[in-house]
Amino acid sequence: MVDLGMSPLCEDFLLSDRLNQLEPFFPLHVYVCSDCFLVQLEEYVSPKEIFDEIAYFSSYSTAWLEHARDYVESMISRFQLDSGSRVLEVASNDGYLLQYFVERAIPALGIEPASNVAEAAREKGVETRVEFFDVALAEELSSEGLKADLIVGNNVLAQVADLNGFVAGFPLVLAEGGVVTLEFPHVMQLMAHNQYDTIYHEHFSYFSLGTCQRIFERHGLQVFDVDELWTHGGSLRLYLKHANDDSKPIQDSVAELVERESKFGLFDLDTYPKFGQQVENTKRQLLDFLIGAKRAGKSVAGYGAPGKGNTLLNYCGIRTDFIDYLCDRNVYKHGRYTPGTHIPIFSPEHIAETKPDYVLILPWNLKDEIMAQLSYIGDWGAEFVVPIPEVATFKPS
């Protein structure tokens, strides 16, 4: 499907004492199954090695917190959740979402394998277990009497190496009449908008609705509704129920989206090589811009140090010869360096101190939020640069 070369683990931000040490790189090659059309990577590093401690804290994005709050209010209203309900979130991160259920006095439990972000969730009053969710844990939770009325899994499905073992756990802890919602980037949007930077080793798979239906049906779950979301450049939220639950009719949205996926070509192998050609063109556009800017004597800083940014930087070969530094709101990353490319990371205040001519926004999915936060760069005539789906510049407003 696409070959993104060799790349390090995207969340392995380095302290200065590691800059001269050997750094592991792995092939970042994407394949598609000719049977079920699951888009996937080879597994080079185990999930435990990747997720024991991570640098990603969901709560640093204001837009993402608003998305989580809106979700909670919608689920409470639609499924009539109250203090007698139970909510379970797998990969609950720093409690960014469950905190809003806790505020409404609805019992909630988070499952999060990364101990550092789990501790941040506990500080918010969110009960959190530091474990990976799988069949074994689901059996343990079920034996403890947990039956969840709502199970939440946001941006976790792609990070699961053993998909069948993961999905098989849901029916064991899902209450009769309960609902599972799963959010993940839609592979159709990824391909349509050149979102190659969302491909990295921490993501093992990329999904269409049609492929997901096959996975879930194997484990006694049925998709009964789907929402298309703005998050991460275009995501899906699937609503699942026990296959024998007749209380929730299947909405027309499900068949309609599968039909659109089919028309796009997601179930035709000939579609996938075209994506690789798009990616190569997008890389050339960005390098053309940066080469031109540097030849003109312009300075370029980057805003945001997301995991996907490291795919872009490594694939395009962008180091401090093109970008002076990155800034990020996440204090965990301050004083560290990007994996592979070794670009230093500072707090956002560094932009006002250095006054670059361009600010390259790596978390392009949050560009509106970021451009509003950094509108002051217009005071010295700087502009924003967004690399995906194609290079574009924006004047601050």
Contacts in CASP RR format, 6 or more apart in sequence:
PFRMAT RR
TARGET T0000
AUTHOR 0000-0000-0000
METHOD contacts of the structure
MODEL  1
MVDLGMSPLCEDFLLSDRLNQLEPFFPLHVYVCSDCFLVQLEEYVSPKEI
FDEIAYFSSYSTAWLEHARDYVESMISRFQLDSGSRVLEVASNDGYLLQY
FVERAIPALGIEPASNVAEAAREKGVETRVEFFDVALAEELSSEGLKADL
IVGNNVLAQVADLNGFVAGFPLVLAEGGVVTLEFPHVMQLMAHNQYDTIY
HEHFSYFSLGTCQRIFERHGLQVFDVDELWTHGGSLRLYLKHANDDSKPI
QDSVAELVERESKFGLFDLDTYPKFGQQVENTKRQLLDFLIGAKRAGKSV
AGYGAPGKGNTLLNYCGIRTDFIDYLCDRNVYKHGRYTPGTHIPIFSPEH
IAETKPDYVLILPWNLKDEIMAQLSYIGDWGAEFVVPIPEVATFKPS
1 30 0 8 1.000
1 31 0 8 1.000
1 32 0 8 1.000
1 39 0 8 1.000
1 272 0 8 1.000
1 273 0 8 1.000
1 275 0 8 1.000
1 276 0 8 1.000
2 29 0 8 1.000
2 30 0 8 1.000
2 196 0 8 1.000
2 199 0 8 1.000
2 275 0 8 1.000
2 276 0 8 1.000
2 279 0 8 1.000
3 28 0 8 1.000
3 29 0 8 1.000
3 30 0 8 1.000
3 276 0 8 1.000
4 28 0 8 1.000
4 29 0 8 1.000
4 30 0 8 1.000
4 196 0 8 1.000
4 199 0 8 1.000
4 279 0 8 1.000
4 311 0 8 1.000
4 315 0 8 1.000
5 27 0 8 1.000
5 28 0 8 1.000
5 29 0 8 1.000
5 315 0 8 1.000
6 25 0 8 1.000
6 26 0 8 1.000
6 27 0 8 1.000
6 28 0 8 1.000
6 314 0 8 1.000
7 25 0 8 1.000
7 26 0 8 1.000
7 28 0 8 1.000
7 200 0 8 1.000
7 201 0 8 1.000
7 310 0 8 1.000
7 311 0 8 1.000
7 314 0 8 1.000
7 315 0 8 1.000
7 340 0 8 1.000
8 23 0 8 1.000
8 24 0 8 1.000
8 25 0 8 1.000
8 26 0 8 1.000
8 310 0 8 1.000
8 314 0 8 1.000
8 339 0 8 1.000
8 340 0 8 1.000
9 24 0 8 1.000
9 26 0 8 1.000
9 45 0 8 1.000
9 50 0 8 1.000
9 200 0 8 1.000
9 201 0 8 1.000
9 202 0 8 1.000
9 339 0 8 1.000
10 200 0 8 1.000
10 201 0 8 1.000
10 202 0 8 1.000
10 307 0 8 1.000
10 308 0 8 1.000
10 309 0 8 1.000
10 310 0 8 1.000
10 311 0 8 1.000
10 339 0 8 1.000
11 50 0 8 1.000
11 54 0 8 1.000
11 55 0 8 1.000
11 56 0 8 1.000
11 202 0 8 1.000
11 307 0 8 1.000
11 310 0 8 1.000
11 339 0 8 1.000
12 339 0 8 1.000
13 55 0 8 1.000
13 305 0 8 1.000
13 332 0 8 1.000
13 333 0 8 1.000
13 336 0 8 1.000
13 337 0 8 1.000
13 338 0 8 1.000
13 339 0 8 1.000
13 345 0 8 1.000
14 23 0 8 1.000
14 336 0 8 1.000
14 337 0 8 1.000
14 338 0 8 1.000
14 339 0 8 1.000
14 342 0 8 1.000
15 335 0 8 1.000
15 336 0 8 1.000
15 337 0 8 1.000
16 335 0 8 1.000
16 337 0 8 1.000
19 337 0 8 1.000
19 342 0 8 1.000
23 339 0 8 1.000
23 340 0 8 1.000
25 340 0 8 1.000
26 44 0 8 1.000
26 45 0 8 1.000
26 201 0 8 1.000
27 42 0 8 1.000
27 44 0 8 1.000
28 41 0 8 1.000
28 199 0 8 1.000
28 200 0 8 1.000
28 201 0 8 1.000
28 311 0 8 1.000
28 315 0 8 1.000
29 41 0 8 1.000
29 42 0 8 1.000
30 39 0 8 1.000
30 40 0 8 1.000
30 41 0 8 1.000
30 199 0 8 1.000
30 206 0 8 1.000
31 39 0 8 1.000
31 40 0 8 1.000
31 41 0 8 1.000
31 42 0 8 1.000
32 38 0 8 1.000
32 39 0 8 1.000
32 40 0 8 1.000
32 269 0 8 1.000
32 272 0 8 1.000
33 39 0 8 1.000
33 40 0 8 1.000
34 269 0 8 1.000
36 211 0 8 1.000
36 214 0 8 1.000
36 215 0 8 1.000
37 208 0 8 1.000
37 210 0 8 1.000
37 211 0 8 1.000
37 266 0 8 1.000
37 267 0 8 1.000
38 205 0 8 1.000
38 206 0 8 1.000
38 207 0 8 1.000
38 211 0 8 1.000
38 215 0 8 1.000
39 187 0 8 1.000
39 205 0 8 1.000
39 206 0 8 1.000
39 207 0 8 1.000
39 272 0 8 1.000
40 204 0 8 1.000
40 205 0 8 1.000
40 206 0 8 1.000
41 199 0 8 1.000
41 201 0 8 1.000
41 203 0 8 1.000
41 204 0 8 1.000
41 205 0 8 1.000
43 161 0 8 1.000
43 204 0 8 1.000
44 201 0 8 1.000
45 201 0 8 1.000
46 161 0 8 1.000
47 113 0 8 1.000
47 132 0 8 1.000
47 159 0 8 1.000
47 160 0 8 1.000
47 161 0 8 1.000
48 113 0 8 1.000
48 132 0 8 1.000
50 159 0 8 1.000
50 201 0 8 1.000
50 202 0 8 1.000
51 113 0 8 1.000
51 114 0 8 1.000
51 132 0 8 1.000
51 159 0 8 1.000
51 202 0 8 1.000
52 113 0 8 1.000
52 114 0 8 1.000
52 115 0 8 1.000
53 114 0 8 1.000
53 115 0 8 1.000
53 116 0 8 1.000
54 114 0 8 1.000
54 116 0 8 1.000
54 117 0 8 1.000
55 330 0 8 1.000
55 332 0 8 1.000
55 333 0 8 1.000
55 336 0 8 1.000
56 93 0 8 1.000
56 117 0 8 1.000
56 306 0 8 1.000
56 307 0 8 1.000
56 330 0 8 1.000
57 93 0 8 1.000
57 94 0 8 1.000
57 96 0 8 1.000
57 117 0 8 1.000
57 120 0 8 1.000
57 330 0 8 1.000
57 332 0 8 1.000
58 64 0 8 1.000
58 65 0 8 1.000
58 68 0 8 1.000
58 93 0 8 1.000
58 94 0 8 1.000
58 95 0 8 1.000
58 96 0 8 1.000
58 97 0 8 1.000
59 65 0 8 1.000
59 94 0 8 1.000
59 95 0 8 1.000
59 96 0 8 1.000
59 120 0 8 1.000
60 328 0 8 1.000
60 329 0 8 1.000
60 330 0 8 1.000
61 366 0 8 1.000
61 369 0 8 1.000
62 369 0 8 1.000
63 366 0 8 1.000
63 368 0 8 1.000
63 369 0 8 1.000
64 96 0 8 1.000
64 231 0 8 1.000
64 366 0 8 1.000
65 96 0 8 1.000
67 229 0 8 1.000
67 231 0 8 1.000
68 96 0 8 1.000
68 97 0 8 1.000
68 100 0 8 1.000
68 154 0 8 1.000
69 100 0 8 1.000
71 97 0 8 1.000
72 97 0 8 1.000
72 100 0 8 1.000
72 101 0 8 1.000
72 104 0 8 1.000
73 100 0 8 1.000
75 81 0 8 1.000
75 150 0 8 1.000
75 179 0 8 1.000
75 181 0 8 1.000
76 82 0 8 1.000
76 104 0 8 1.000
76 106 0 8 1.000
79 149 0 8 1.000
79 150 0 8 1.000
79 178 0 8 1.000
79 179 0 8 1.000
81 87 0 8 1.000
81 101 0 8 1.000
81 106 0 8 1.000
81 149 0 8 1.000
81 150 0 8 1.000
82 106 0 8 1.000
83 105 0 8 1.000
83 106 0 8 1.000
83 107 0 8 1.000
84 106 0 8 1.000
84 107 0 8 1.000
85 106 0 8 1.000
85 107 0 8 1.000
85 149 0 8 1.000
85 150 0 8 1.000
86 107 0 8 1.000
86 108 0 8 1.000
86 109 0 8 1.000
86 146 0 8 1.000
86 147 0 8 1.000
86 148 0 8 1.000
86 149 0 8 1.000
86 150 0 8 1.000
86 175 0 8 1.000
87 98 0 8 1.000
87 101 0 8 1.000
87 106 0 8 1.000
87 107 0 8 1.000
87 108 0 8 1.000
87 109 0 8 1.000
87 148 0 8 1.000
87 149 0 8 1.000
87 150 0 8 1.000
87 151 0 8 1.000
87 152 0 8 1.000
88 108 0 8 1.000
88 109 0 8 1.000
88 110 0 8 1.000
88 111 0 8 1.000
88 141 0 8 1.000
88 146 0 8 1.000
88 148 0 8 1.000
88 150 0 8 1.000
88 151 0 8 1.000
88 152 0 8 1.000
88 173 0 8 1.000
89 95 0 8 1.000
89 97 0 8 1.000
89 98 0 8 1.000
89 108 0 8 1.000
89 109 0 8 1.000
89 110 0 8 1.000
89 111 0 8 1.000
89 151 0 8 1.000
89 152 0 8 1.000
89 153 0 8 1.000
89 154 0 8 1.000
90 110 0 8 1.000
90 111 0 8 1.000
90 133 0 8 1.000
90 151 0 8 1.000
90 152 0 8 1.000
90 153 0 8 1.000
90 156 0 8 1.000
91 111 0 8 1.000
91 112 0 8 1.000
91 113 0 8 1.000
91 133 0 8 1.000
91 153 0 8 1.000
91 154 0 8 1.000
91 155 0 8 1.000
91 156 0 8 1.000
91 159 0 8 1.000
92 98 0 8 1.000
92 110 0 8 1.000
92 111 0 8 1.000
92 112 0 8 1.000
92 118 0 8 1.000
92 121 0 8 1.000
92 126 0 8 1.000
92 128 0 8 1.000
92 152 0 8 1.000
93 112 0 8 1.000
93 114 0 8 1.000
93 117 0 8 1.000
93 121 0 8 1.000
94 117 0 8 1.000
94 118 0 8 1.000
94 120 0 8 1.000
94 121 0 8 1.000
94 124 0 8 1.000
95 110 0 8 1.000
95 120 0 8 1.000
95 121 0 8 1.000
95 124 0 8 1.000
95 126 0 8 1.000
95 128 0 8 1.000
97 152 0 8 1.000
97 154 0 8 1.000
98 108 0 8 1.000
98 109 0 8 1.000
98 110 0 8 1.000
98 121 0 8 1.000
98 126 0 8 1.000
98 152 0 8 1.000
99 121 0 8 1.000
99 124 0 8 1.000
99 125 0 8 1.000
99 126 0 8 1.000
101 107 0 8 1.000
101 108 0 8 1.000
102 108 0 8 1.000
102 124 0 8 1.000
102 125 0 8 1.000
102 126 0 8 1.000
108 126 0 8 1.000
108 127 0 8 1.000
109 127 0 8 1.000
109 128 0 8 1.000
109 129 0 8 1.000
109 146 0 8 1.000
110 121 0 8 1.000
110 126 0 8 1.000
110 127 0 8 1.000
110 128 0 8 1.000
110 129 0 8 1.000
111 128 0 8 1.000
111 129 0 8 1.000
111 131 0 8 1.000
111 132 0 8 1.000
111 133 0 8 1.000
111 137 0 8 1.000
112 118 0 8 1.000
112 121 0 8 1.000
112 128 0 8 1.000
112 129 0 8 1.000
112 130 0 8 1.000
113 130 0 8 1.000
113 131 0 8 1.000
113 132 0 8 1.000
114 130 0 8 1.000
115 130 0 8 1.000
116 332 0 8 1.000
118 128 0 8 1.000
118 129 0 8 1.000
118 130 0 8 1.000
121 128 0 8 1.000
122 128 0 8 1.000
131 137 0 8 1.000
133 166 0 8 1.000
133 169 0 8 1.000
134 162 0 8 1.000
134 165 0 8 1.000
134 166 0 8 1.000
134 169 0 8 1.000
135 165 0 8 1.000
135 168 0 8 1.000
135 169 0 8 1.000
135 172 0 8 1.000
137 169 0 8 1.000
138 168 0 8 1.000
138 169 0 8 1.000
138 170 0 8 1.000
138 172 0 8 1.000
138 173 0 8 1.000
139 169 0 8 1.000
139 172 0 8 1.000
141 172 0 8 1.000
141 173 0 8 1.000
142 172 0 8 1.000
142 173 0 8 1.000
146 173 0 8 1.000
147 173 0 8 1.000
147 174 0 8 1.000
147 175 0 8 1.000
147 176 0 8 1.000
148 173 0 8 1.000
148 174 0 8 1.000
148 175 0 8 1.000
148 178 0 8 1.000
149 175 0 8 1.000
149 177 0 8 1.000
149 178 0 8 1.000
149 179 0 8 1.000
150 178 0 8 1.000
150 179 0 8 1.000
150 180 0 8 1.000
150 181 0 8 1.000
151 170 0 8 1.000
151 173 0 8 1.000
151 174 0 8 1.000
151 178 0 8 1.000
151 179 0 8 1.000
151 180 0 8 1.000
151 181 0 8 1.000
152 180 0 8 1.000
152 181 0 8 1.000
153 180 0 8 1.000
153 181 0 8 1.000
153 182 0 8 1.000
153 183 0 8 1.000
154 182 0 8 1.000
154 183 0 8 1.000
155 183 0 8 1.000
155 184 0 8 1.000
155 185 0 8 1.000
155 232 0 8 1.000
155 235 0 8 1.000
156 182 0 8 1.000
156 184 0 8 1.000
157 163 0 8 1.000
157 166 0 8 1.000
157 182 0 8 1.000
157 184 0 8 1.000
157 205 0 8 1.000
157 207 0 8 1.000
158 184 0 8 1.000
158 185 0 8 1.000
158 203 0 8 1.000
158 204 0 8 1.000
158 205 0 8 1.000
158 206 0 8 1.000
158 207 0 8 1.000
159 202 0 8 1.000
159 203 0 8 1.000
159 204 0 8 1.000
160 166 0 8 1.000
160 204 0 8 1.000
160 205 0 8 1.000
161 204 0 8 1.000
163 205 0 8 1.000
163 215 0 8 1.000
164 215 0 8 1.000
164 218 0 8 1.000
164 219 0 8 1.000
167 215 0 8 1.000
167 216 0 8 1.000
167 218 0 8 1.000
167 219 0 8 1.000
167 221 0 8 1.000
168 219 0 8 1.000
169 219 0 8 1.000
170 180 0 8 1.000
170 219 0 8 1.000
170 221 0 8 1.000
170 240 0 8 1.000
171 219 0 8 1.000
171 220 0 8 1.000
171 221 0 8 1.000
171 242 0 8 1.000
174 180 0 8 1.000
174 242 0 8 1.000
176 242 0 8 1.000
176 245 0 8 1.000
177 241 0 8 1.000
177 242 0 8 1.000
177 245 0 8 1.000
177 247 0 8 1.000
177 248 0 8 1.000
178 241 0 8 1.000
178 242 0 8 1.000
178 245 0 8 1.000
179 239 0 8 1.000
179 240 0 8 1.000
179 241 0 8 1.000
179 248 0 8 1.000
180 221 0 8 1.000
180 238 0 8 1.000
180 239 0 8 1.000
180 240 0 8 1.000
180 241 0 8 1.000
181 237 0 8 1.000
181 238 0 8 1.000
181 239 0 8 1.000
181 240 0 8 1.000
182 212 0 8 1.000
182 237 0 8 1.000
182 238 0 8 1.000
182 240 0 8 1.000
183 229 0 8 1.000
183 231 0 8 1.000
183 235 0 8 1.000
183 236 0 8 1.000
183 237 0 8 1.000
183 238 0 8 1.000
184 207 0 8 1.000
184 235 0 8 1.000
184 236 0 8 1.000
185 195 0 8 1.000
185 198 0 8 1.000
185 206 0 8 1.000
185 232 0 8 1.000
185 233 0 8 1.000
185 234 0 8 1.000
185 235 0 8 1.000
186 207 0 8 1.000
186 208 0 8 1.000
186 209 0 8 1.000
186 228 0 8 1.000
186 234 0 8 1.000
186 235 0 8 1.000
186 236 0 8 1.000
187 206 0 8 1.000
187 207 0 8 1.000
187 208 0 8 1.000
187 266 0 8 1.000
188 208 0 8 1.000
188 260 0 8 1.000
188 261 0 8 1.000
188 264 0 8 1.000
188 266 0 8 1.000
189 195 0 8 1.000
189 233 0 8 1.000
189 234 0 8 1.000
189 235 0 8 1.000
190 196 0 8 1.000
190 198 0 8 1.000
190 199 0 8 1.000
190 206 0 8 1.000
191 264 0 8 1.000
191 271 0 8 1.000
191 272 0 8 1.000
191 275 0 8 1.000
191 278 0 8 1.000
192 264 0 8 1.000
193 233 0 8 1.000
193 388 0 8 1.000
193 389 0 8 1.000
194 278 0 8 1.000
194 279 0 8 1.000
194 282 0 8 1.000
194 388 0 8 1.000
194 389 0 8 1.000
194 390 0 8 1.000
195 233 0 8 1.000
195 388 0 8 1.000
195 389 0 8 1.000
196 275 0 8 1.000
196 276 0 8 1.000
196 279 0 8 1.000
196 282 0 8 1.000
196 311 0 8 1.000
196 312 0 8 1.000
196 315 0 8 1.000
197 308 0 8 1.000
197 309 0 8 1.000
197 311 0 8 1.000
197 312 0 8 1.000
197 315 0 8 1.000
197 362 0 8 1.000
197 387 0 8 1.000
197 388 0 8 1.000
198 206 0 8 1.000
198 232 0 8 1.000
198 308 0 8 1.000
198 311 0 8 1.000
199 206 0 8 1.000
199 311 0 8 1.000
200 307 0 8 1.000
200 308 0 8 1.000
200 310 0 8 1.000
200 311 0 8 1.000
202 307 0 8 1.000
207 236 0 8 1.000
208 261 0 8 1.000
208 266 0 8 1.000
209 223 0 8 1.000
209 226 0 8 1.000
209 236 0 8 1.000
209 238 0 8 1.000
209 254 0 8 1.000
209 257 0 8 1.000
209 258 0 8 1.000
209 261 0 8 1.000
210 258 0 8 1.000
210 261 0 8 1.000
210 266 0 8 1.000
210 267 0 8 1.000
212 223 0 8 1.000
212 238 0 8 1.000
213 223 0 8 1.000
213 258 0 8 1.000
216 222 0 8 1.000
216 223 0 8 1.000
216 240 0 8 1.000
217 243 0 8 1.000
220 242 0 8 1.000
220 243 0 8 1.000
221 240 0 8 1.000
221 241 0 8 1.000
221 242 0 8 1.000
221 243 0 8 1.000
222 240 0 8 1.000
222 241 0 8 1.000
222 242 0 8 1.000
222 243 0 8 1.000
222 245 0 8 1.000
222 250 0 8 1.000
223 238 0 8 1.000
223 239 0 8 1.000
223 240 0 8 1.000
223 250 0 8 1.000
223 254 0 8 1.000
224 239 0 8 1.000
224 240 0 8 1.000
224 241 0 8 1.000
224 248 0 8 1.000
224 249 0 8 1.000
224 250 0 8 1.000
224 251 0 8 1.000
224 254 0 8 1.000
225 238 0 8 1.000
225 239 0 8 1.000
225 248 0 8 1.000
225 250 0 8 1.000
225 251 0 8 1.000
225 253 0 8 1.000
225 254 0 8 1.000
226 236 0 8 1.000
226 237 0 8 1.000
226 238 0 8 1.000
226 239 0 8 1.000
226 251 0 8 1.000
226 253 0 8 1.000
226 254 0 8 1.000
226 257 0 8 1.000
227 236 0 8 1.000
227 237 0 8 1.000
227 239 0 8 1.000
227 253 0 8 1.000
228 234 0 8 1.000
228 235 0 8 1.000
228 236 0 8 1.000
228 257 0 8 1.000
229 235 0 8 1.000
229 236 0 8 1.000
229 237 0 8 1.000
231 365 0 8 1.000
232 365 0 8 1.000
233 364 0 8 1.000
233 365 0 8 1.000
236 257 0 8 1.000
239 248 0 8 1.000
241 247 0 8 1.000
241 248 0 8 1.000
261 267 0 8 1.000
264 271 0 8 1.000
265 271 0 8 1.000
282 387 0 8 1.000
282 388 0 8 1.000
282 389 0 8 1.000
282 390 0 8 1.000
282 391 0 8 1.000
283 315 0 8 1.000
283 316 0 8 1.000
285 390 0 8 1.000
285 391 0 8 1.000
286 312 0 8 1.000
286 316 0 8 1.000
286 318 0 8 1.000
286 387 0 8 1.000
286 391 0 8 1.000
287 316 0 8 1.000
287 318 0 8 1.000
288 391 0 8 1.000
289 385 0 8 1.000
289 391 0 8 1.000
290 300 0 8 1.000
290 318 0 8 1.000
290 322 0 8 1.000
290 323 0 8 1.000
291 322 0 8 1.000
292 298 0 8 1.000
293 300 0 8 1.000
293 357 0 8 1.000
293 358 0 8 1.000
294 300 0 8 1.000
294 321 0 8 1.000
294 322 0 8 1.000
298 357 0 8 1.000
298 358 0 8 1.000
299 324 0 8 1.000
299 354 0 8 1.000
299 356 0 8 1.000
299 357 0 8 1.000
299 358 0 8 1.000
300 322 0 8 1.000
300 323 0 8 1.000
300 324 0 8 1.000
300 356 0 8 1.000
300 357 0 8 1.000
300 358 0 8 1.000
300 359 0 8 1.000
300 360 0 8 1.000
300 385 0 8 1.000
301 323 0 8 1.000
301 324 0 8 1.000
301 325 0 8 1.000
301 326 0 8 1.000
301 327 0 8 1.000
301 350 0 8 1.000
301 351 0 8 1.000
301 354 0 8 1.000
301 356 0 8 1.000
301 358 0 8 1.000
301 359 0 8 1.000
301 360 0 8 1.000
302 323 0 8 1.000
302 325 0 8 1.000
302 326 0 8 1.000
302 327 0 8 1.000
302 356 0 8 1.000
302 359 0 8 1.000
302 360 0 8 1.000
302 361 0 8 1.000
302 362 0 8 1.000
303 326 0 8 1.000
303 327 0 8 1.000
303 328 0 8 1.000
303 348 0 8 1.000
303 351 0 8 1.000
303 359 0 8 1.000
303 360 0 8 1.000
303 361 0 8 1.000
303 362 0 8 1.000
303 363 0 8 1.000
303 370 0 8 1.000
303 374 0 8 1.000
304 326 0 8 1.000
304 327 0 8 1.000
304 328 0 8 1.000
304 329 0 8 1.000
304 361 0 8 1.000
304 362 0 8 1.000
304 363 0 8 1.000
304 370 0 8 1.000
305 326 0 8 1.000
305 327 0 8 1.000
305 328 0 8 1.000
305 330 0 8 1.000
305 333 0 8 1.000
305 338 0 8 1.000
305 345 0 8 1.000
305 362 0 8 1.000
306 362 0 8 1.000
306 363 0 8 1.000
308 362 0 8 1.000
308 363 0 8 1.000
309 362 0 8 1.000
309 363 0 8 1.000
310 338 0 8 1.000
310 339 0 8 1.000
310 340 0 8 1.000
310 341 0 8 1.000
312 318 0 8 1.000
312 362 0 8 1.000
312 387 0 8 1.000
312 388 0 8 1.000
313 319 0 8 1.000
313 323 0 8 1.000
313 338 0 8 1.000
313 340 0 8 1.000
313 341 0 8 1.000
313 343 0 8 1.000
313 362 0 8 1.000
314 339 0 8 1.000
314 340 0 8 1.000
314 341 0 8 1.000
317 341 0 8 1.000
318 341 0 8 1.000
319 341 0 8 1.000
319 342 0 8 1.000
319 343 0 8 1.000
320 341 0 8 1.000
320 342 0 8 1.000
320 343 0 8 1.000
320 344 0 8 1.000
323 343 0 8 1.000
323 360 0 8 1.000
324 354 0 8 1.000
324 356 0 8 1.000
325 343 0 8 1.000
325 344 0 8 1.000
325 345 0 8 1.000
325 346 0 8 1.000
325 350 0 8 1.000
325 354 0 8 1.000
326 338 0 8 1.000
326 343 0 8 1.000
326 344 0 8 1.000
326 345 0 8 1.000
326 346 0 8 1.000
326 362 0 8 1.000
327 345 0 8 1.000
327 346 0 8 1.000
327 347 0 8 1.000
327 348 0 8 1.000
327 349 0 8 1.000
327 350 0 8 1.000
327 351 0 8 1.000
328 334 0 8 1.000
328 345 0 8 1.000
328 347 0 8 1.000
328 348 0 8 1.000
329 347 0 8 1.000
329 348 0 8 1.000
331 347 0 8 1.000
333 345 0 8 1.000
334 345 0 8 1.000
334 346 0 8 1.000
334 347 0 8 1.000
335 344 0 8 1.000
335 345 0 8 1.000
335 346 0 8 1.000
336 344 0 8 1.000
336 345 0 8 1.000
337 343 0 8 1.000
337 344 0 8 1.000
337 345 0 8 1.000
338 345 0 8 1.000
348 373 0 8 1.000
348 374 0 8 1.000
351 359 0 8 1.000
351 374 0 8 1.000
351 377 0 8 1.000
352 376 0 8 1.000
355 377 0 8 1.000
355 380 0 8 1.000
355 382 0 8 1.000
356 377 0 8 1.000
356 382 0 8 1.000
357 381 0 8 1.000
357 382 0 8 1.000
357 383 0 8 1.000
358 382 0 8 1.000
358 383 0 8 1.000
358 384 0 8 1.000
358 385 0 8 1.000
358 393 0 8 1.000
359 374 0 8 1.000
359 377 0 8 1.000
359 382 0 8 1.000
359 383 0 8 1.000
359 384 0 8 1.000
359 385 0 8 1.000
360 384 0 8 1.000
360 385 0 8 1.000
360 386 0 8 1.000
360 387 0 8 1.000
361 367 0 8 1.000
361 370 0 8 1.000
361 371 0 8 1.000
361 384 0 8 1.000
361 385 0 8 1.000
361 386 0 8 1.000
361 387 0 8 1.000
362 387 0 8 1.000
363 370 0 8 1.000
364 386 0 8 1.000
364 387 0 8 1.000
364 388 0 8 1.000
367 384 0 8 1.000
367 386 0 8 1.000
367 394 0 8 1.000
370 384 0 8 1.000
371 384 0 8 1.000
371 394 0 8 1.000
371 396 0 8 1.000
371 397 0 8 1.000
374 384 0 8 1.000
374 396 0 8 1.000
375 396 0 8 1.000
375 397 0 8 1.000
376 396 0 8 1.000
377 383 0 8 1.000
377 384 0 8 1.000
377 396 0 8 1.000
378 395 0 8 1.000
378 396 0 8 1.000
381 396 0 8 1.000
382 396 0 8 1.000
383 393 0 8 1.000
383 394 0 8 1.000
383 395 0 8 1.000
383 396 0 8 1.000
384 393 0 8 1.000
384 394 0 8 1.000
384 395 0 8 1.000
384 396 0 8 1.000
385 391 0 8 1.000
385 392 0 8 1.000
385 393 0 8 1.000
385 394 0 8 1.000
386 392 0 8 1.000
386 393 0 8 1.000
386 394 0 8 1.000
END
